[in-house]
C-alpha cells in the first residue's frame, strides 16, 4: 500500500521554518557518561538530549526524538517550508466572512 501524503501540523511547519523554541525538560534516563541535558520544543514537542562534559561544558553527544508525524516525507528546502509557513500565516490572519480573524 502506497503512503498517502498528510499535510504537516502548523507547529511542525513553524519549527521547520523558524527553528525550535527550546525549553528545559526533565531527563528520562541517566547517561553512561557526562551530564544529560534534556530540552523540549514548546511548539512541536521535539525532544533534544545533549550529553555534556561536566567540567568544561563541551558537547559530547546529541540525540533528537521526533514527535509522530514530524518526519519530512519529501525532502523540502527551507525556502519551500517558508512558502508553506506564509500560506498558513495568511490563512490564520485573513478575516472570515463575519469580519473577524479566523
Secondary structure by P-SEA (a helix, b strand, c coil): cbbbbbcccaaaaaaaacccbbbbbbbcccccccbbbbbbccccbbbbbbbbccccccccbbbbbbcccccccccccaaaaaaaaaaaaaaaaccccccccc
